[in-house]
């Protein structure tokens, strides 16, 4: 059972996203603790956020230390990636100590692995596990649920992203290495299968000034989460290629280079690339990084020919991720969250409309 009234633990609190989450916890006045590998970095992060919350040192390799660091927490927010390498130990520690868990991953295969391996243990412990509680993929999963209402069973759910102006953090770039080296999941005819994400010669019409955009297949988290709460034969995830490549004509070239990059990242080049990322400068500040913008469209095509459509718009993807993670943790820490357990999709853990409504104060808007 979750620790009633316990603080919210933030593992990886000294990273870029962790610092934003600390600021949001302080802003909302929620009790919290900081955890991670370096006491010095955690203390610096606490000072920067203006919090005197407890600092606890624990490595993901030290199971006992991790359990001790998180032992009194009601909820654990994990923002230490890449999650496919480090995340599972924190999931296990949260379940073993009776804490709800959520993280800020964008790694699709990690999400599926956690669902496959830890759903039973989480249910037995009566705790909830929610992966990808951030810009990717909470808004997309919630708007997909709303778009599908009144149209199920679905022939297909399409989730389309258009993202621009994002300067990724070092942690995001490390996770991107894991994504590139892995084969993406697809959901088709009621089953998940692995395959290449590659170029798709397709266009999608976004609202407003975005308009018709050349699209590529996208290894998104909604492929994992949407079938958990929607009756659909297929989930197709796409992303505006203009945010990934300088010119649509280069799409086929990207298709050819992705398999090569995937093979290369399964060699010692993976470690070299990781070390190179660690030497890059971090995003310049926590405040002046709000020029990025995104639009997410969910199209739910019913078997009966009906169609539902939902749109989410916003900016400041890292700030929004912090707001999503903290609000999700606050809901999970509340006494009336009881009864929800197992590895849950965002739309199964949280009521979609109230959650999206709460995010409007952070610049998000949506319509169905």
C-alpha positions as CSV (number, residue, x, y, z in Angstrom):
1,X,0.0,0.0,0.0
2,X,1.3,3.6,-0.7
3,X,2.7,5.5,2.1
4,X,-0.2,7.8,3.2
5,X,0.9,11.4,3.5
6,X,4.5,10.7,2.5
7,X,6.6,13.1,0.5
8,X,7.0,13.0,-3.3
9,X,10.5,11.6,-4.1
10,X,12.3,13.0,-7.1
11,X,15.0,10.6,-8.4
12,X,17.5,12.3,-10.7
13,X,16.6,15.7,-9.1
14,X,19.9,17.3,-10.2
15,X,19.3,16.9,-13.9
16,X,17.7,19.5,-16.2
17,X,14.2,18.1,-16.0
18,X,14.6,17.2,-12.3
19,X,15.4,20.9,-11.5
20,X,12.3,22.0,-13.3
21,X,10.2,19.4,-11.3
22,X,11.7,20.7,-8.0
23,X,10.7,24.3,-8.9
24,X,7.2,23.1,-9.6
25,X,7.0,21.2,-6.4
26,X,8.2,24.2,-4.5
27,X,5.7,26.5,-6.3
28,X,2.8,24.2,-5.4
29,X,4.0,23.7,-1.8
30,X,4.2,19.9,-2.0
31,X,6.4,18.0,0.4
32,X,9.3,16.3,-1.4
33,X,12.7,14.8,-1.1
34,X,15.7,14.8,-3.6
35,X,17.4,11.5,-4.5
36,X,20.2,10.7,-6.9
37,X,23.8,9.6,-7.2
38,X,25.7,12.8,-6.2
39,X,25.0,14.5,-2.9
40,X,26.8,17.6,-4.0
41,X,24.8,18.0,-7.2
42,X,21.6,17.3,-5.3
43,X,22.4,20.0,-2.7
44,X,23.2,22.5,-5.5
45,X,19.8,21.6,-7.2
46,X,18.0,22.2,-3.9
47,X,19.7,25.5,-3.4
48,X,18.8,26.6,-7.0
49,X,15.1,25.6,-6.4
50,X,15.0,27.3,-3.0
51,X,14.1,24.2,-1.1
52,X,15.5,22.7,2.1
53,X,14.0,19.3,1.5
54,X,16.0,16.2,2.5
55,X,18.8,15.1,0.1
56,X,19.3,11.3,-0.1
57,X,22.1,9.6,-2.1
58,X,21.5,6.3,-3.8
59,X,22.7,4.7,-7.0
60,X,20.5,2.6,-9.2
61,X,23.0,-0.2,-8.7
62,X,22.5,-0.2,-4.9
63,X,19.1,-1.8,-4.3
64,X,19.2,-1.3,-0.5
65,X,20.3,2.3,-0.7
66,X,17.6,3.0,-3.3
67,X,14.9,1.4,-1.1
68,X,16.1,3.4,1.9
69,X,16.1,6.7,-0.1
70,X,12.5,6.2,-1.3
71,X,11.1,4.3,1.6
72,X,8.9,6.9,3.1
73,X,7.6,8.4,-0.2
74,X,4.0,8.3,-1.3
75,X,5.0,8.8,-5.0
76,X,8.3,8.6,-6.8
77,X,9.0,10.8,-9.9
78,X,11.9,9.3,-11.9
79,X,13.6,11.7,-14.3
80,X,17.0,9.9,-14.6
81,X,17.5,8.6,-18.1
82,X,18.2,6.9,-20.4
83,X,15.4,4.9,-18.8
84,X,16.0,1.7,-20.7
85,X,19.4,1.6,-18.8
86,X,18.5,3.0,-15.4
87,X,14.8,3.2,-15.0
88,X,13.7,-0.3,-14.1
89,X,15.7,-0.3,-10.8
90,X,13.7,2.8,-9.7
91,X,10.4,1.1,-10.7
92,X,11.3,-1.9,-8.6
93,X,12.3,0.2,-5.6
94,X,9.0,2.2,-5.7
95,X,6.9,-1.0,-5.9
96,X,8.9,-2.7,-3.1
97,X,8.5,0.3,-0.8
98,X,4.8,0.8,-1.6
99,X,5.1,4.0,-3.6
100,X,3.2,5.0,-6.7
101,X,5.6,5.7,-9.6
102,X,5.8,7.9,-12.6
103,X,8.6,9.0,-14.9
104,X,9.4,11.3,-17.8
105,X,10.6,8.8,-20.3
106,X,10.1,9.1,-24.1
107,X,11.4,5.6,-24.8
108,X,8.7,3.5,-26.3
109,X,10.2,0.0,-25.8
110,X,11.0,0.8,-22.2
111,X,7.4,1.7,-21.6
112,X,6.3,-1.7,-23.1
113,X,8.9,-3.6,-21.0
114,X,7.7,-2.0,-17.8
115,X,4.1,-2.9,-18.6
116,X,5.1,-6.5,-19.4
117,X,7.3,-7.1,-16.4
118,X,5.9,-5.0,-13.6
119,X,2.1,-4.8,-14.0
120,X,1.5,-7.9,-11.8
121,X,3.9,-6.8,-9.1
122,X,2.4,-3.3,-9.0
123,X,-1.2,-4.7,-8.7
124,X,-0.1,-6.9,-5.9
125,X,1.5,-4.0,-4.1
126,X,-1.6,-1.9,-4.8
127,X,0.4,0.9,-6.4
128,X,0.2,2.6,-9.8
129,X,3.0,2.9,-12.3
130,X,2.6,5.6,-15.1
131,X,5.4,5.9,-17.6
132,X,6.0,8.9,-19.9
133,X,4.3,11.5,-17.6
134,X,5.5,14.4,-19.6
135,X,5.0,16.4,-22.8
136,X,5.5,13.0,-24.4
137,X,3.0,11.3,-24.1
138,X,0.4,12.5,-21.6
139,X,-1.4,15.2,-23.8
140,X,-1.5,12.8,-26.8
141,X,-2.9,9.9,-24.8
142,X,-5.5,12.0,-23.1
143,X,-6.7,13.8,-26.2
144,X,-6.8,10.4,-28.0
145,X,-9.2,9.1,-25.3
146,X,-11.4,12.2,-25.7
147,X,-11.4,12.0,-29.5
148,X,-12.4,8.4,-29.5
149,X,-15.5,8.9,-27.2
150,X,-18.6,7.9,-29.1
151,X,-16.7,6.3,-32.0
152,X,-15.4,3.0,-30.6
153,X,-14.7,0.4,-31.7
154,X,-12.1,2.1,-33.8
155,X,-10.7,1.0,-37.2
156,X,-7.6,3.1,-36.5
157,X,-6.3,5.8,-34.2
158,X,-3.9,8.2,-35.7
159,X,-1.7,10.4,-33.5
160,X,0.2,13.1,-35.3
161,X,2.9,15.4,-33.8
162,X,4.3,18.6,-35.1
163,X,7.1,20.0,-33.0
164,X,9.5,22.8,-33.6
165,X,12.2,24.9,-31.9
166,X,13.1,22.4,-29.2
167,X,16.7,22.4,-28.0
168,X,17.0,19.0,-26.3
169,X,18.7,18.5,-23.0
170,X,21.6,16.1,-22.6
171,X,19.3,13.6,-20.9
172,X,16.9,13.7,-23.9
173,X,19.8,13.2,-26.3
174,X,20.9,10.1,-24.3
175,X,17.4,8.7,-24.5
176,X,17.4,9.5,-28.3
177,X,20.4,7.2,-28.7
178,X,18.4,4.4,-27.1
179,X,15.4,5.1,-29.3
180,X,17.5,5.1,-32.5
181,X,19.3,1.8,-31.7
182,X,16.0,0.0,-31.1
183,X,13.3,-1.3,-33.4
184,X,10.0,0.5,-32.9
185,X,6.7,-1.1,-31.9
186,X,3.6,-1.0,-34.0
187,X,0.1,-1.9,-33.0
188,X,-1.9,-3.6,-35.7
189,X,-4.9,-5.9,-35.6
190,X,-4.8,-6.1,-31.8
191,X,-1.2,-7.0,-31.4
192,X,2.2,-5.2,-30.8
193,X,4.9,-6.0,-33.3
194,X,8.4,-4.6,-33.9
195,X,9.6,-3.0,-37.1
196,X,11.4,-0.1,-38.6
197,X,10.1,3.4,-38.0
198,X,11.4,4.7,-41.4
199,X,10.1,7.2,-43.8
200,X,6.4,7.1,-44.8
201,X,5.4,8.9,-47.9
202,X,2.3,10.5,-46.5
203,X,1.0,13.9,-45.6
204,X,-1.2,15.0,-42.7
205,X,-3.2,18.2,-42.4
206,X,-2.7,20.0,-39.2
207,X,-4.9,23.0,-38.2
208,X,-4.0,26.6,-38.3
209,X,-0.7,27.8,-39.9
210,X,0.9,24.3,-39.9
211,X,-1.3,23.0,-42.7
212,X,-0.3,20.0,-44.8
213,X,2.9,18.4,-43.6
214,X,5.2,15.6,-44.9
215,X,5.1,12.9,-42.2
216,X,7.3,10.1,-40.9
217,X,6.4,7.1,-38.8
218,X,7.0,7.8,-35.1
219,X,7.9,5.5,-32.3
220,X,5.6,7.2,-29.9
221,X,4.3,6.1,-26.5
222,X,0.7,6.3,-27.6
223,X,1.3,3.1,-29.6
224,X,1.8,1.4,-26.1
225,X,-0.7,3.3,-24.0
226,X,-3.8,3.9,-26.3
227,X,-4.7,0.2,-26.7
228,X,-4.8,-0.1,-22.9
229,X,-7.9,2.1,-22.7
230,X,-9.4,2.2,-26.3
231,X,-10.9,-0.5,-28.5
232,X,-8.9,0.0,-31.7
233,X,-7.6,-2.3,-34.3
234,X,-4.6,-0.1,-35.2
235,X,-2.6,2.8,-33.8
236,X,-0.6,4.9,-36.2
237,X,1.8,7.5,-34.9
238,X,3.4,10.1,-37.2
239,X,5.6,13.2,-36.8
240,X,6.1,16.2,-39.0
241,X,9.3,15.5,-40.9
242,X,10.1,19.2,-41.2
243,X,11.0,19.2,-37.5
244,X,13.5,16.4,-38.0
245,X,15.1,17.1,-41.4
246,X,15.8,20.4,-43.3
247,X,13.9,19.4,-46.4
248,X,11.2,16.8,-47.1
249,X,13.2,15.5,-50.1
250,X,15.8,14.3,-47.6
251,X,13.3,11.9,-46.0
252,X,14.3,8.9,-48.1
253,X,17.9,9.5,-47.2
254,X,17.0,9.5,-43.5
255,X,15.3,6.1,-44.1
256,X,18.5,4.7,-45.5
257,X,20.7,6.1,-42.7
258,X,18.5,5.0,-39.8
259,X,19.3,1.2,-40.1
260,X,23.0,2.1,-40.4
261,X,22.8,4.3,-37.3
262,X,20.9,1.6,-35.4
263,X,23.6,-1.0,-36.2
264,X,26.4,1.5,-35.3
265,X,24.8,2.2,-31.9
266,X,24.9,-1.5,-31.0
267,X,28.7,-1.3,-31.1
268,X,31.2,0.6,-28.9
269,X,30.2,3.7,-30.8
270,X,27.2,3.9,-28.5
271,X,29.6,4.6,-25.5
272,X,31.5,7.2,-27.6
273,X,28.4,9.0,-28.6
274,X,27.2,9.0,-25.0
275,X,30.5,10.5,-23.8
276,X,30.3,13.1,-26.5
277,X,26.8,14.1,-25.4
278,X,28.0,14.4,-21.7
279,X,30.6,17.0,-22.9
280,X,28.0,19.2,-24.6
281,X,26.8,22.3,-22.8
282,X,23.4,21.9,-21.1
283,X,20.4,24.1,-22.2
284,X,21.4,27.6,-21.3
285,X,18.8,28.3,-18.5
286,X,15.7,27.0,-16.9
287,X,13.8,30.2,-17.7
288,X,14.7,31.3,-21.3
289,X,13.8,28.2,-23.2
290,X,10.2,28.7,-24.2
291,X,10.4,29.3,-28.0
292,X,9.4,25.7,-28.8
293,X,5.9,24.9,-29.9
294,X,3.9,21.8,-30.5
295,X,0.6,20.6,-31.9
296,X,-0.7,17.1,-31.4
297,X,-3.7,15.8,-33.3
298,X,-5.6,12.6,-32.6
299,X,-8.0,11.2,-35.2
300,X,-10.2,8.3,-34.1
301,X,-11.8,6.5,-37.1
302,X,-14.7,4.3,-36.0
303,X,-15.5,1.0,-37.6
304,X,-18.9,2.5,-38.4
305,X,-17.4,5.3,-40.5
306,X,-17.7,8.0,-37.8
307,X,-14.6,10.2,-37.0
308,X,-13.6,12.0,-33.9
309,X,-10.8,14.5,-33.8
310,X,-8.9,16.2,-30.9
311,X,-6.2,18.8,-31.0
312,X,-3.7,19.9,-28.3
313,X,-1.4,22.9,-28.6
314,X,1.3,24.3,-26.3
315,X,4.9,25.4,-25.9
316,X,7.8,25.0,-23.4
317,X,7.9,21.2,-23.6
318,X,10.3,20.9,-20.6
319,X,8.4,23.2,-18.4
320,X,5.1,21.5,-19.4
321,X,6.7,18.1,-18.6
322,X,7.5,19.3,-15.1
323,X,3.9,20.5,-14.6
324,X,2.5,17.2,-15.9
325,X,4.8,15.1,-13.7
326,X,4.1,17.1,-10.6
327,X,0.3,17.3,-11.1
328,X,0.2,13.6,-11.8
329,X,2.2,12.9,-8.6
330,X,-0.1,15.2,-6.6
331,X,-3.1,13.3,-7.8
332,X,-1.5,10.0,-7.0
333,X,-0.6,11.1,-3.5
334,X,-4.1,12.1,-2.8
335,X,-6.2,9.7,-0.7
336,X,-9.0,9.5,-3.2
337,X,-6.6,8.0,-5.8
338,X,-6.9,4.6,-4.1
339,X,-8.0,1.6,-6.1
340,X,-6.0,2.3,-9.2
341,X,-3.1,0.0,-9.5
342,X,-0.8,-1.7,-12.0
343,X,1.0,-0.2,-15.0
344,X,-1.4,2.3,-16.3
345,X,-1.8,4.5,-19.4
346,X,-2.2,8.2,-18.5
347,X,-5.9,8.1,-19.6
348,X,-6.4,5.1,-17.3
349,X,-4.7,6.8,-14.3
350,X,-6.2,10.3,-14.6
351,X,-9.5,11.8,-15.8
352,X,-8.5,13.3,-19.2
353,X,-10.6,16.6,-19.2
354,X,-9.7,17.7,-15.6
355,X,-6.1,16.9,-16.2
356,X,-5.9,18.9,-19.5
357,X,-7.9,21.7,-17.9
358,X,-5.3,22.0,-15.2
359,X,-2.6,22.3,-17.7
360,X,-4.2,25.4,-19.4
361,X,-2.4,27.5,-16.7
362,X,0.8,26.4,-18.3
363,X,-0.2,27.5,-21.8
364,X,-1.8,24.3,-23.1
365,X,-5.0,24.5,-25.0
366,X,-7.1,21.7,-26.4
367,X,-10.3,21.1,-28.4
368,X,-12.4,18.0,-29.4
